[in-house]
Amino acid sequence: MVESMPQRRAEIRALARLAGDELGGAIDGIGTTHRAVSDHVFAAVSWGIGPAARPVKSVHDVITSGVYRVVSGGAVVAGSVAELAGELPGLPTPSRTVYGSGLIATLQGLIGDNLARERPILASPMSFRVDGEPVDARELGAVVTNPRPRIVIFLHGLVETEHAWRLGGRPSYAERLDSDLDRTTLMVRYNSGLRIAENARQLDLLLRDLVAHWPVEAREIALVCHSMGGLIARGACHAADTEGQDWVRRVRQIVCLGSPHLGAPLEQLVHRVTGVLDRVPETRPFARLLRRRSAGIRDLRRGALVDQDWSDLGADTLRRKVIQEVPLLPGADHYFVTASITRSPRHPLGRLIGDGLVLPSSGSGRNRARRIGFDDANGLHLPGANHFSLLNHEAVYSALLTWLGDKPVVATAHEPARRIPPLTAREDHG
């Protein structure tokens, strides 16, 4: 857990170089769009004045190409100069700070699979984190104060880190549960741009090591997951259950907060818009930009959890494919929380955008075509809340205390799905 100078230098240099390369690429894209538009303009002018327009067009193309080349090259040079910041003393390692790790997490969510191939220093593997520092699962028991036999593991969502659970600067669920329940809470950080199936494999390996080296017998494990984290947890449990891994037999609760089990409408929209933009020369650079989005984001289109969901299907094809339904883990209690930005989930706007990123039907794993298998009695809906409110909301914490407590309250057939008292106007903003 000792911060190393080479790590700091490597991260700062990689971030600086990436900034320069991305800015240069954006300028090149603008130049391509300019050229496509100008070609149409000069084609129209040629209809009126004939061949006389050709010399003017040639001069225009030479000048504009030179300008964009100089500006793009300048952006790359600026990135190279910024690399020198890595040599300055006193700067922290970005990935060990709240804001630096947030920046890297955003980059990972957007292009994390590309970073893993080309800039691995910015795409570290899944790990447990203590105060921002990565800790090997085999050594975690020696670092954690008072390790207990009951463990709660927190998995963040897309473009997030473990710091996201402290939304608004308030104590996180993990910090509060440490004192309110007899459980050890652990935070996981991962590259959310990788395929969900790949992150599920990494979580499987991480929990194998954790259980094998925990100082006391790990009798019970609970997984609390936000957004994409819920899909990763389901994928990891399914794979481990199929292989008969020991750790998965200890999982007692899985809580999914705003997880898009049936897909996310925003990714579905971007997927189709990209196909439309690619058909016109003027907008093709924007299509290329959108197509760079990570494999992790693409998995959110329909909630794909296994590698087979992408076999024999191009990433950009508009043809739909039936994905493999992954069953819920037998023997574990599954809970879900959904939200809508409107007071009523039946409001037209609430039905259209849900919590801003995930629809209530997707978060509850049930629509006309698909049903994941959640028990409605194990669900909670938050009206007047957004997707990120679920990271730190008093009603969610009250539910966690019930679901993860020693004697969870089990709803009867006559109880409503919402087992938490209606939210007040003050609580609606999380």
Buried (B, 14 or more C-beta within 10 A) or exposed (E): EEEEEEBBBBBBBBBBBBBBBBBBBBBBBBBBBBBBEBBEEBEEBBEEEEEEBEEEBEEBBEEBEEEBEEBBEBBBEBBEEBBEEBEEEEBBBBBBBEEBBBBBBBBBBBBBBBBBEEBEBBBBBBBBBBEBBBBBBEEBBEBBEEBBBBBBBBBBBBBBBBBBBBBEEBEBBBEBBBEBBEBBBBBBBBBBBBBBBBBBBBBBBBBBBBBEBBEEEBEBBBBBBBBBBBBBBBBBBBBBBEEEBEBBBBBBBBBBBBBBBBBBBBBEEBBEBBBEBBEEBBBBBBBBBBBEBBBBBBBBBBBBBBBEBBEEEEEEEEEEBEBEEBEBBEEBBBBBBBBBBBEEBEEEEBBEBBBBBBBBBBBBBBBEEBEBEBBEBBBBBBBBBBBBBBBBBBBBBBBBBBBBBEEBEEBEEEEEEBBBEEBEEEBBEB
